[in-house]
Amino acid sequence: MRSVAFHTLGCKVNQYDSQAMLELFEQAGYEVRPFSDVADVYVVNTCTVTGTGDKKSLNAVRRALRQNPAAQVVIAGCLAQRDGEKLLATGARLVIGNARRGEVVSLLEEAVEKGQQVAAVSDILRVPYEPLSISRHEGHTRAVLKIQEGCDRYCTYCIIPSVRGGIRSRRPEEIRQEAQRLADAGFAELVLTGIHLTSYGRDLSGASLIDAIRACDVPGVKRIRLGSLEPVIVTEGFIADLRRESKVCPQFHLALQSGCDTVLRRMRRRYTASEFRQAADALRRAFPHCALTTDVITGFPGEMEQEFEETVAFCRAISFARMHVFPYSARQGTPAAVMPGQVPRAIREERARRLIALGAESARAYHASFVGQTVEVLCEEMEGEDACRGYTAEYVPCLTAGGRPGEVRRVTVTGVTEEGLAGIALPQ
């Protein structure tokens, strides 16, 4: 039997796309193996959001060819969409972008049969939603469910619109069908994801993100978690609709990027720090003790020390449950890459370290607020014979005595650990 192994970099959308391609290979009779094993085919689903993503993607390709020099290598994803035929120099048999992943098996086998290297990268600015689907999520207890593709925001630092294309939304009835398949496969939690989830439904008549959430409310699903949102979506009407959906997890990832208005304007973000704070406050009023998580970029071009200090003060005031902090990475072809005032790498990284430390402090304080409370934990993996690791509805890691993978257990929190919480599962 022919074998295939996957390596996925980047976002949850990439995780979904890899799972969809993996299932296509399985349907064609391939055996799935770990990426660390020798395989006949290696698929590297790449990321190009940062320079680090580029390097890790290319390193994975080289690793695959070291493990089996005779293997067929497929390079997929955003770096493939961006660099196309250039990546054939790596020795890859197939380079496939973000529009023809449903043909990955047939394209690969045709290229092998003809003894050719193929770059199947086409224009994605005006294409329909690609009908990929999954029936499970390999190696996970929760399943990612992709409902949206593309972005048309064109933030000045971001290359994603050029490699993912415009807004395309999946129809609610298709979402419901896949949600039920995943529930039937035993997944209690679905994570709704997309490139720009806030834009879901703009290309569909009469559909909104709330409709996608409702489509996931099927028998067997106990939790619905939302991916990254922008604060502009947090209106009183949106919050009122959310509160009526009892399975929605009280964890909201609002992308900040900077807490300074002048930097936000240079980034071409479509909100102010004040509007972000209003959205955060509104969510906390509606969902007391909810987790607010975020992304922040340090050292954006022109960022002065005072502007960075404004971001530090803003993040401290909001007190996020989790912060993902990234030093700015210039992407060729974006307006920010040629802006004046490029911040030296050492300063970008030092500022990132400061914010990471602040984020860790905020996370510890948030975790401590759970001690003595009873929470629900989705158990994911065993830790020894008697303990299980999982996540609360707020997406806080929890090590609990009792429970088995796949169970949602009520847990009394007894303390705080390095990673999150510790607790004891209550009798069922």
N, C-alpha and C positions, 0 to 999 in steps of 0.2 A: 504493500500500500504506500502511495506517495504521502509525504508528510509536509506540514507547513507550520511555521512558528511566527508569532507576532511580537513586535515591540512598539509600544505606543508612547509618544511624547505629547506634552501639552495638556489641553483642556478636556473637559468632560465630553464635549462634542466629538473630539478625536476618539475618546474611549468608545463612544457609541458607534462611530463609523468603523472602528476596528472590529468590534463585535459583529457588525453586519457583514463585513467582508469575511470574517472567520467562518460565519455560518454558511456563506456561499461556497467556501472551500470545502467545508464538511459535506454539503449537499452534493458536491462533485466527487466525493469519495476520498478526500484527503484526511489523514490523521493529524490532529492538532498536537503539537509538542511545545514544551517550554522553549523560550528563546535561547536559553543556555545549552540546549541539546543540539546535536547534529540533525539538521532537517534538509529536505530537498528544496524547499522554498522558504525564504525569509521575507516577511512583509514589515517594512519600517514605516509607520505612520508618523510623519514628521510635523514639527512645529517651527514657525519662523517669527514668532512674536518678538523674540529678542535674539541677539547674537549668540547667547548661550544655547538657545533652542536649536539654532543652526548647527553649532558645534556638536551638541549631543546627538542630533539626528545623523550627521555624517559619521560620527564615531560608532553609532549602532550599525550602520551599513558596513563599515570596515570590520567590525567585530563579527558580523555574520559571515563575511567572506573568509575571515581567518578560521572560523569554526568549520566551514566546509567550502573550500575554494571552488568546488564544482556546483555549488548551489545556485538556484535562480533567485535573484534578489528583486523585490518590488519596492520602489520608493513611492509612497503615497502622501497625501496631505498637503499642507500649506507651503512647505519648502518646495515640494514637487510642482505645485501650481505656479510658484514664483519663478523657479529656475529651469523648469522643463528639460529641454534637451541637454543643457549643461551637465545635468546630473548623470547622463549616460556615461560620462567619463569615469564615474566611480566603478563601472563594471556592471551596473544594474541591468537586468534584462528588460524591465518595464518601469517606466516612470508614469504615474497616473495622478492626475490632479483631483480637484474637488467636484468634478461633474460626471465622471464615468465609473465610479467605484462599483456600481452594480454589474459592470462588465469585467471586473478584475480577473476572474478565472479564465474566461474565454480569451481575453486580450493576452494574458500571459501564455496560455497554451498555444495560441496562434503564433506568438513571437518565438517560442521555443521550437515549434514545428518548422518555421521558416528560417531559423537560425539568425534572427534579427534582434536588434535592440530597438525598443519602441518607446516613444514619448507620446502618451495619450493624454495630452494636456490641451484643453479647448477653452474658448472664451466662456467666462461664467457671469458676465455682467447682466445678461438677460436670458436666464435659463429657468425652467420650472423647478419646483422642489423635487429633488431626486428621491424616488420611492424606495429608500432603504428601510429595512425592518429587522427586528431581532425577536427571538423567542426566549432569551435568557441573557444573563450578563456573567460571563465566565469569571469564576473566582470571586464573586461579590455576593453579599447578602442583600444589598439594595441594588436596584437596577436604574441605570440612566435611561431616560426616555427623551429622545430628541424630538422637539416639536417645531423648530424654527431654524432657518439657515440664513446667513448673510447679514450685512450691515451697510447702512448708507449714511452713517454719522460723519465719517471722515475726520475724526480727531487728528490733530496735526502730527501726533507721534505714532499713529497706528497704521500698520500695513494691511490689516485684516480685510477691509473692504475690497482691496485689489486682489486678494487671494481667495476670498470666500464669496464675492459677488454681492448682488443686491438682496433685498428682503424677500424671503420665500417662507411661507408658513404651511404647516401640515394641517390638513382638514380635521376638525374635531372628531368626525366619525372614524377616521383612520387612527387617531390617537386612542380612542376608546377601544378599538379592536386590539391594538397592541398592548394597552394597559391590561386588558383581560387575559391576553396570552401570558404576560409576565406574572400576573396574579395567579393564574393556573399553574405556573411553574414554581410557585412558592415564594415569590418576592413580596414582602410585606410593605416595602417602602419604594416609591418611585421618585426619582430626582428629575424634574423637568428642566431641560437644558436647551440652549440654542446659542448662536453667536451673539445675537442681541435680543434677548428674551423680551425686553420691554416693547419691542416692535411687533411682537406676535399679533397676527390678524390684520395688520394694516393692508395687506394685499388680498384679504378675503372679505367678502361682503358680509357685514354684520357679525364678525367674529372678534373676540378679544381674548386676552390672557385668561380671564375668568372662565371663558368657555372651555379652554384647554384644560384648566384645573378641574372643572366639573366632569370633563370627559374621562378623567383618570379615577373618578370616584366609582370604582367597580367593586363587586364582591371580592374579598380577599386582600385588597389594598388597605392598609391601616394608616399609612403616612404618605403625604404628598409634600415633597420638599421643592422649593423654588431655587433655581440657579440665580445668577447675577442679575440684578435689576438696577435701573437708574432712578434717582430720587423723583424725577418728573412723573413717574407712574403712580406715586403715592398720593393720590387724591382722597378726599373723604369718601367718594363713591367707591373707589377701589378698595379702601379699607373696609367699608361696610360690606362689600361683596365677599372679601376674604374672611371676615368674621363668621359668615354664614357657612363657610366650608370647614367643617370640623376636623377634617383630616390634614389640613395644611399645617406644616410644622412651624412653630414660632421661632424660626431662624431666618433672617432676611439679610442677604448680601447686597449692600448698596455700594456701588463703585464710587469711591471718593476721588482718588488720584492726587488731589491737592486740597488743602484746607485754606488756600489763599486765593482770593478772587482774581488778582492780576495773573497768577499762574494759570488758573482755570480758563481765563480768556485766551491766553496764548495756546493752551491745549485745545481750544475750541470745544470745551465741554459746555453743555447747555443748561447749566444751573449755577447758582452762586453758593458760597459756603452757608449763607443764611437759609437758602431754600433747602439745602441738604439737612441742616439742623431741624428745620420744620418737619421734614419727612421723618427723620429719626424720632422726634418727639411724638409725632402722630402715631407711629407704629408702637411706641412704648405705652402710649395711653390706651391703645386698643388691645395690645398684647403685653400686659405687665410681665416683666422678667424675660421678655424675648431676647434672643441673641442677635445683636447687630454686628455683622462682619463686613470687612471692606478690603479694597486694594489701594495702595498708595505708591506713587512714583516719586523718587527723590532725585534731585539734580537735573530737573527739566531745564532746557536751555534758557538762560537768563535768570534762573532762580538765585536770588540774592539771599544772604544769610537771614535777613529779616523776614523774607517771604517764607523761608523754610521754618523759621521759628513760629510763624503764624500757623503753619500746618501742625507743628508739634503741639502748640497750645490748643488747636481745634481738636486734634485726636485725643488729647488728654481730657478735654471737656466732654466729648461724646462718650469716651470710655468704652471702646469696642470690645466685644467678646473675643474677637480674633482679627488680626491685621496681617495681610499679605503685602510685604514691602519689597519693592524692586528698584534698584538703581536704574535711571534712565538709560535706555539702549537705543542708539540712533539706527533707524531703518532707512536704507537707501530708497529714495523715491518719495519720502514723506516730507512735508514742509518743515517739520521740526529739525530734520537732519541738516538743513542749511540755514537755520536761524542763527543770528549772532549770539554771543554769550554762551557758547558751549561750556558746560561745567566740567572741570577736570575729573577724571575717573576716580581719583583718590577721594575727592570731596563728595562725589555722588555716593560712593560706598560708605564713607564715614557717616554721612547723614542717614543712609539706610540702616546702619548698625544702631544708631541712636533711636530710630523709630521702631526697629525690631525689639529693642530693649523695652521701650515704652509699651509696645504691644504685648510683650510677655507679662509685664506688670499688670496691665489691664485685664488680661486673660486670667491671671491668678486671682485677682479681686473678684471677677465674675464667678469663677469656679467656687471660691470660698462661700459665696452667697447661697450655694445649694446645700451646704452641710446641714443635716437634720431634716431636709425636705425629702419627700417621696417623689420619684420621677419614673418615667417609663424608658426603658433601655431596650433597643433592638440589639440582641446579642449577635456577634459576628464571628468570633473565633475563640477557641478554647485557649486558656492560659494554664497549662498544667492539667490536672485531672478535675479540679473542682471549681476553677474560676473561668469566667468568660469575659472577653472584651467586647464592647459595643459602644453605641452612641445614644445619647438622650435625644429627645425631639428637638432640643436646641443645638444639636450637633456638638455636644461636649463629650469627649471620650470618657468611658466609665469602665472600671474593672470591678466586676461584681462576683461575689461568692454565690454560686447557683446560676442556673440557666444553661441553655444549649443554643448553638448557632441557629438563627432563623426565628427564635422566640422573641416576643416582646414581653418583657417582664417588668413588674413594678418593683422598684429598688429604693431602699432607704439609704441615702447618702451619709456615709460615716466619716469621710475625710477627703482631703485633696492630695493628689499625687503629682508627680512631675509632669505627667501628660494631661491630667484632668481630674477625674473623681474616682473614689472607691466607695463601694456600698455592698449591701446584703440584699439579695433577691427575696421578696416576700413570697410566702406560699401561694400557689395558684388556686 
